[in-house]
Amino acid sequence: MRHETAAAIRIRKARTTLLLDHPFFGTLLFRLKGRETHSVETMATDGVSLFYNPGFVDTLTTPELVGVLAHEVLHPGLQHHTRRGNRSPRRWNMACDYAINPLVLGAGLALPKGVLLEDRFRGMSAEQIYNQLDEGEEDGNGDQEGSANADGAPNAPLTAGGIGQVLDAPAPEKAEGKDSAEQAREWQIAVEQAQTLSKRAGKVPAGLERSLDAAEEARVDWRELLRRSCSETSPADYSWMRPNRRHIWQGLYLPGITREGVGEIAVAVDCSGSVSARQLSLFEAEIRSILEGQRPERVHVLYFDTCVHKVDVYAAGQQISLNPVGGGGTDFRPCFDWLEQQQLQPQMLVFLTDLYGTTPAEEPLYPVLWASTGSRHAPFGQVIPMQAA
């Protein structure tokens, strides 16, 4: 029989406390297998294991240990281990901690002093917080993740104020053959069951449902939505010159859909400071790729806040580049006014904005797409949520 260390005993007792007093956290925590290691500075989880340094456990009071365990299990509970993408591991961990810590404290649990906590991030998803963190705010050393130490524990990114790191979901061979999507689905089901249990006990953590909704929104592929929406606004017709090959084998000779180059397209960039550099870069790359397929005659790029500061015009085939100017409040009406003054009725108008601002009283005759970095609704047009970008 394997000897149980003092740290392991404390963690086992803390698990029981969570299960009895905070069933949402306690139920989920039993999904993680405890693994003692000196390779991790504090704690870390990949959604399968709970890595913990016994030295760190010794520094915590019993209430703090219970809170840290709740913090740690919220990482996979909110699927942080499957949502990082190509983001910096260290900066992503900071964003996730900022999102989690208010939930733990709001549930009446304790956390050690110095944890990451700022009022400006309350109610935000990890993705939104990540976009607002400057690269200079990253602290600690090491930004690599994935390689394992001698005891099999993976390297965890260190962050100032970090008490439990989030690691990426393990490869299928280390997760019973399940890929990250399958692991995410299993955690989603587990969270729903834990919610049901905690509701029956009348102990649902405050703000939890909003955070779970944010996790659900983060799985929406905004790129695919933007491409689909742009495609739907493109003129298309049927042609017998290009038959539909799908039905030829059946002896049916049907016309195929042809898409010729579109007219003029307008792209309006909100310069009020509501769009992060990362979101701007991702949007630029995606809209550039879409326009290469659309082949518009011209692209008008409008930079605005309370007025249109600058307009760049790109001819067919030219590669657009977004360089915001200005800053201040937000009023969308000048963009529509500018197009009207130029007697332009674009094939579509695409905004990159957080949707906080004054909109026109009437909907224009052309399609409007809102690539939104916020969570507000638009009075017309289609909203493409980019909060998770």
C-alpha positions as CSV (number, residue, x, y, z in Angstrom):
1,M,0.0,0.0,0.0
2,R,1.4,3.3,-1.1
3,H,2.2,5.8,1.8
4,E,0.0,8.9,1.6
5,T,2.0,12.1,2.1
6,A,0.9,15.0,4.3
7,A,0.0,17.1,1.3
8,A,-2.1,14.3,-0.2
9,I,-4.0,13.9,3.0
10,R,-4.7,17.6,3.2
11,I,-6.0,17.7,-0.4
12,R,-8.2,14.6,0.2
13,K,-9.8,16.4,3.2
14,A,-10.2,19.6,1.2
15,R,-11.9,17.7,-1.5
16,T,-14.4,16.3,1.0
17,T,-15.1,19.8,2.4
18,L,-15.8,21.1,-1.1
19,L,-18.1,18.2,-1.9
20,L,-20.2,18.9,1.3
21,D,-20.1,22.7,1.4
22,H,-19.7,23.6,-2.3
23,P,-21.0,20.6,-4.3
24,F,-20.5,22.3,-7.7
25,F,-16.8,22.5,-7.2
26,G,-16.5,19.3,-5.2
27,T,-18.3,17.1,-7.8
28,L,-16.1,18.3,-10.6
29,L,-12.9,18.0,-8.5
30,F,-13.3,14.2,-8.3
31,R,-12.8,14.1,-12.1
32,L,-9.1,15.1,-11.6
33,K,-6.5,12.6,-10.5
34,G,-4.1,14.1,-7.9
35,R,-0.4,13.9,-8.9
36,E,2.2,15.2,-6.5
37,T,5.2,16.8,-8.2
38,H,8.1,19.2,-7.6
39,S,8.2,20.2,-11.2
40,V,5.2,22.5,-10.8
41,E,5.6,25.6,-8.6
42,T,2.1,25.7,-7.3
43,M,-0.7,23.6,-8.9
44,A,-1.7,22.9,-12.5
45,T,-4.3,21.0,-14.4
46,D,-4.9,19.7,-18.0
47,G,-8.4,18.5,-17.3
48,V,-7.2,15.0,-16.5
49,S,-4.7,15.4,-13.7
50,L,-4.3,17.8,-10.8
51,F,-0.6,18.4,-10.4
52,Y,0.4,19.9,-7.0
53,N,3.6,20.8,-5.3
54,P,3.6,19.6,-1.7
55,G,5.7,22.6,-0.7
56,F,3.1,25.0,-2.1
57,V,0.3,23.0,-0.3
58,D,2.2,23.5,3.0
59,T,2.1,27.3,2.6
60,L,-1.8,27.4,2.4
61,T,-4.2,27.5,5.3
62,T,-7.0,25.0,5.1
63,P,-9.6,27.6,3.8
64,E,-7.0,28.8,1.2
65,L,-6.4,25.2,0.1
66,V,-10.1,24.6,-0.4
67,G,-10.3,27.8,-2.5
68,V,-7.3,27.0,-4.6
69,L,-8.7,23.6,-5.4
70,A,-12.0,25.3,-6.5
71,H,-10.0,27.7,-8.6
72,E,-8.1,24.9,-10.2
73,V,-11.2,22.8,-11.2
74,L,-12.9,25.8,-12.7
75,H,-10.2,25.9,-15.4
76,P,-11.4,22.7,-17.1
77,G,-15.0,23.4,-15.8
78,L,-14.9,26.5,-18.1
79,Q,-12.9,24.6,-20.7
80,H,-9.9,26.9,-20.5
81,H,-7.7,23.8,-21.2
82,T,-9.3,23.5,-24.7
83,R,-9.8,27.2,-25.6
84,R,-6.3,28.6,-25.7
85,G,-5.7,28.2,-29.5
86,N,-2.4,29.9,-30.5
87,R,-2.4,32.4,-27.6
88,S,0.5,32.8,-25.3
89,P,0.3,30.2,-22.6
90,R,1.4,32.6,-19.9
91,R,-0.8,35.4,-20.9
92,W,-3.8,33.0,-21.4
93,N,-3.2,31.7,-17.8
94,M,-3.3,35.2,-16.5
95,A,-6.6,35.9,-18.3
96,C,-8.1,32.7,-17.1
97,D,-7.1,33.5,-13.5
98,Y,-8.6,37.0,-13.7
99,A,-11.9,35.4,-15.0
100,I,-12.0,32.7,-12.3
101,N,-10.9,34.3,-9.1
102,P,-14.0,36.6,-8.7
103,L,-16.2,33.4,-9.1
104,V,-14.3,31.6,-6.3
105,L,-14.5,34.6,-3.9
106,G,-18.1,35.2,-4.9
107,A,-18.9,31.6,-3.7
108,G,-17.6,32.5,-0.3
109,L,-14.3,30.7,-0.6
110,A,-10.9,32.0,0.4
111,L,-7.8,32.6,-1.8
112,P,-4.2,33.4,-0.9
113,K,-3.1,37.1,-0.9
114,G,-1.8,38.5,-4.1
115,V,-4.0,36.5,-6.5
116,L,-4.9,38.1,-9.9
117,L,-8.0,40.2,-9.3
118,E,-9.1,43.4,-11.0
119,D,-12.5,45.0,-11.1
120,R,-12.1,46.1,-14.7
121,F,-12.2,42.4,-15.7
122,R,-15.4,41.4,-13.8
123,G,-17.9,39.6,-16.0
124,M,-15.5,39.2,-18.9
125,S,-14.6,35.9,-20.6
126,A,-11.0,34.8,-20.6
127,E,-10.8,35.7,-24.3
128,Q,-12.0,39.2,-23.7
129,I,-9.5,39.7,-20.8
130,Y,-6.7,38.3,-22.9
131,N,-7.4,40.9,-25.6
132,Q,-7.2,43.7,-23.0
133,L,-3.9,42.5,-21.4
134,D,-0.9,44.2,-22.9
135,E,2.1,42.0,-23.8
136,G,4.0,44.0,-21.2
137,E,1.7,42.8,-18.4
138,E,3.0,39.3,-18.8
139,D,5.3,38.4,-15.9
140,G,7.2,35.4,-14.8
141,N,9.6,33.3,-16.8
142,G,9.0,30.7,-19.4
143,D,6.3,30.7,-22.0
144,Q,6.6,27.1,-23.2
145,E,4.2,24.3,-22.5
146,G,3.9,20.8,-23.5
147,S,7.2,19.2,-22.7
148,A,7.3,16.9,-19.7
149,N,9.6,16.9,-16.8
150,A,11.4,13.8,-15.4
151,D,8.4,12.9,-13.2
152,G,6.0,13.1,-16.2
153,A,4.5,16.4,-15.1
154,P,4.3,19.0,-18.0
155,N,6.0,22.4,-17.8
156,A,3.6,25.0,-16.5
157,P,3.9,28.7,-17.5
158,L,4.7,30.9,-14.4
159,T,2.8,34.1,-13.7
160,A,2.9,36.6,-10.9
161,G,0.0,36.0,-8.6
162,G,-0.7,32.6,-10.2
163,I,-1.8,29.9,-7.8
164,G,-2.8,27.2,-10.2
165,Q,-1.8,27.0,-13.9
166,V,-4.0,25.9,-16.8
167,L,-2.4,23.5,-19.2
168,D,-3.7,22.4,-22.6
169,A,-5.8,19.3,-22.8
170,P,-3.5,16.2,-23.1
171,A,-3.0,14.4,-26.4
172,P,-5.4,11.4,-27.1
173,E,-2.8,8.8,-26.1
174,K,-2.7,10.4,-22.6
175,A,-6.5,10.8,-22.3
176,E,-7.8,7.3,-23.1
177,G,-7.8,8.0,-26.8
178,K,-10.0,11.1,-26.5
179,D,-9.1,14.2,-28.5
180,S,-9.6,17.7,-27.1
181,A,-13.1,18.1,-28.6
182,E,-14.2,14.9,-26.8
183,Q,-12.6,16.0,-23.6
184,A,-14.4,19.3,-23.9
185,R,-17.8,17.6,-24.4
186,E,-17.2,15.4,-21.3
187,W,-16.5,18.4,-19.2
188,Q,-19.5,20.2,-20.5
189,I,-21.7,17.2,-19.5
190,A,-20.0,17.1,-16.1
191,V,-20.6,20.8,-15.5
192,E,-24.3,20.4,-16.4
193,Q,-24.6,17.6,-13.9
194,A,-22.7,19.5,-11.2
195,Q,-25.1,22.5,-11.8
196,T,-28.1,20.3,-11.3
197,L,-26.7,18.9,-8.1
198,S,-25.7,22.3,-6.7
199,K,-29.1,23.8,-7.6
200,R,-30.9,21.1,-5.6
201,A,-28.6,21.9,-2.7
202,G,-29.2,25.7,-3.2
203,K,-25.5,26.4,-3.6
204,V,-24.9,27.6,-7.1
205,P,-21.8,29.9,-7.3
206,A,-22.7,33.5,-8.2
207,G,-21.9,34.5,-11.7
208,L,-21.3,31.0,-12.8
209,E,-24.0,30.8,-15.5
210,R,-22.7,33.9,-17.2
211,S,-19.2,32.4,-17.3
212,L,-20.6,29.2,-18.7
213,D,-22.4,31.1,-21.4
214,A,-19.1,32.9,-22.3
215,A,-17.4,29.5,-22.6
216,E,-20.2,28.4,-25.0
217,E,-19.8,31.6,-27.1
218,A,-16.0,31.1,-27.3
219,R,-16.6,27.9,-29.2
220,V,-18.4,29.8,-32.0
221,D,-16.1,30.1,-35.1
222,W,-16.4,33.8,-35.9
223,R,-14.3,33.3,-39.1
224,E,-16.8,30.8,-40.5
225,L,-19.7,33.1,-39.6
226,L,-18.0,36.1,-41.3
227,R,-17.2,34.1,-44.4
228,R,-20.7,32.7,-44.6
229,S,-22.3,36.1,-44.1
230,C,-20.1,37.7,-46.7
231,S,-20.8,34.9,-49.2
232,E,-24.5,35.4,-48.7
233,T,-24.2,39.0,-49.7
234,S,-22.4,38.2,-52.9
235,P,-24.3,38.3,-56.2
236,A,-24.8,34.8,-57.7
237,D,-26.6,33.5,-60.7
238,Y,-27.2,30.3,-62.6
239,S,-25.3,29.4,-65.8
240,W,-25.7,26.5,-68.3
241,M,-22.1,27.1,-69.2
242,R,-21.0,25.6,-65.9
243,P,-23.3,22.7,-65.2
244,N,-23.9,21.4,-61.7
245,R,-21.5,18.4,-61.6
246,R,-23.2,16.9,-58.6
247,H,-26.1,15.7,-60.7
248,I,-24.4,14.8,-64.0
249,W,-23.8,11.2,-63.0
250,Q,-27.6,10.8,-62.6
251,G,-28.0,12.0,-66.2
252,L,-29.4,15.4,-65.0
253,Y,-27.9,18.4,-66.8
254,L,-28.6,21.3,-64.4
255,P,-27.2,24.8,-64.4
256,G,-24.5,25.6,-61.9
257,I,-24.1,28.7,-59.7
258,T,-21.6,31.3,-60.9
259,R,-20.2,34.1,-58.8
260,E,-18.7,37.0,-60.6
261,G,-16.7,39.8,-59.0
262,V,-18.8,42.1,-56.8
263,G,-19.0,45.8,-56.9
264,E,-17.7,48.0,-54.1
265,I,-17.3,47.0,-50.5
266,A,-16.9,49.2,-47.4
267,V,-15.1,48.3,-44.3
268,A,-15.5,50.6,-41.2
269,V,-12.9,50.3,-38.4
270,D,-13.9,51.7,-34.9
271,C,-10.9,53.7,-33.7
272,S,-12.3,54.5,-30.2
273,G,-10.0,52.0,-28.6
274,S,-12.6,49.2,-28.3
275,V,-10.7,46.8,-30.7
276,S,-7.5,45.2,-29.5
277,A,-4.4,44.9,-31.7
278,R,-4.8,41.1,-31.7
279,Q,-8.5,41.4,-32.9
280,L,-7.5,43.9,-35.5
281,S,-4.8,41.7,-36.9
282,L,-7.1,38.6,-37.0
283,F,-9.9,40.6,-38.6
284,E,-7.5,42.1,-41.2
285,A,-6.2,38.7,-42.2
286,E,-9.7,37.2,-42.5
287,I,-11.3,40.1,-44.3
288,R,-8.3,40.2,-46.7
289,S,-8.7,36.5,-47.5
290,I,-12.5,36.9,-48.0
291,L,-12.0,39.8,-50.4
292,E,-9.5,37.9,-52.4
293,G,-12.3,35.4,-53.2
294,Q,-15.0,38.1,-53.7
295,R,-12.9,40.2,-56.2
296,P,-14.6,43.6,-55.5
297,E,-14.0,46.5,-57.8
298,R,-13.0,48.7,-54.9
299,V,-12.7,48.5,-51.1
300,H,-13.3,51.6,-49.1
301,V,-11.8,51.4,-45.6
302,L,-13.3,54.0,-43.2
303,Y,-11.6,54.9,-39.9
304,F,-14.0,56.5,-37.5
305,D,-14.9,57.3,-33.9
306,T,-17.4,60.2,-33.7
307,C,-16.5,61.1,-37.3
308,V,-14.8,59.6,-40.3
309,H,-11.1,60.5,-39.9
310,K,-9.7,58.9,-42.9
311,V,-10.7,56.8,-45.9
312,D,-8.3,54.5,-47.8
313,V,-9.5,53.1,-51.2
314,Y,-8.1,49.9,-52.6
315,A,-8.6,48.9,-56.2
316,A,-9.3,45.4,-57.4
317,G,-6.4,43.1,-56.5
318,Q,-4.8,45.4,-54.0
319,Q,-4.1,44.0,-50.6
320,I,-5.8,46.0,-47.8
321,S,-4.0,47.0,-44.7
322,L,-5.7,48.3,-41.6
323,N,-4.1,51.3,-39.8
324,P,-6.5,52.9,-37.3
325,V,-6.3,56.6,-36.5
326,G,-8.3,58.8,-34.1
327,G,-9.8,57.9,-30.7
328,G,-12.7,59.0,-28.6
329,G,-16.4,58.2,-28.5
330,T,-18.2,56.1,-31.1
331,D,-20.9,57.2,-33.6
332,F,-21.8,55.0,-36.5
333,R,-23.9,57.5,-38.4
334,P,-21.0,59.4,-40.0
335,C,-20.0,56.2,-41.9
336,F,-23.4,55.8,-43.4
337,D,-23.5,59.6,-44.1
338,W,-20.1,59.4,-45.9
339,L,-21.3,56.6,-48.2
340,E,-24.4,58.5,-49.0
341,Q,-22.4,61.7,-49.8
342,Q,-20.2,59.7,-52.1
343,Q,-23.3,58.2,-53.7
344,L,-22.1,54.8,-52.9
345,Q,-24.3,51.8,-52.2
346,P,-21.8,49.1,-51.4
347,Q,-22.3,45.4,-51.8
348,M,-21.9,45.3,-48.1
349,L,-20.7,47.4,-45.2
350,V,-18.6,45.5,-42.6
351,F,-18.0,47.2,-39.2
352,L,-15.2,46.2,-36.8
353,T,-16.4,47.5,-33.4
354,D,-17.7,46.8,-29.9
355,L,-21.2,48.1,-31.0
356,Y,-21.1,50.8,-28.2
357,G,-22.2,53.9,-30.0
358,T,-25.0,55.8,-31.8
359,T,-26.6,54.0,-34.8
360,P,-28.8,55.4,-37.6
361,A,-32.5,55.5,-37.0
362,E,-33.2,53.7,-40.3
363,E,-31.6,50.6,-41.8
364,P,-29.8,51.2,-45.1
365,L,-30.7,49.4,-48.4
366,Y,-27.4,47.5,-48.4
367,P,-26.4,44.6,-46.1
368,V,-24.5,45.5,-42.9
369,L,-22.3,43.1,-41.0
370,W,-21.0,43.9,-37.5
371,A,-17.9,42.0,-36.5
372,S,-18.3,42.8,-32.8
373,T,-15.8,42.6,-30.0
374,G,-18.5,43.3,-27.5
375,S,-21.7,41.7,-26.5
376,R,-24.3,44.3,-27.5
377,H,-27.1,43.7,-30.1
378,A,-27.3,45.7,-33.3
379,P,-30.6,47.4,-34.4
380,F,-30.2,45.9,-37.9
381,G,-27.8,43.8,-39.9
382,Q,-26.0,40.7,-38.7
383,V,-23.7,40.5,-35.7
384,I,-20.6,38.3,-35.9
385,P,-19.3,37.8,-32.4
386,M,-15.5,38.4,-32.1
387,Q,-15.2,38.5,-28.3
388,A,-13.3,35.2,-28.4
389,A,-10.9,36.3,-31.1
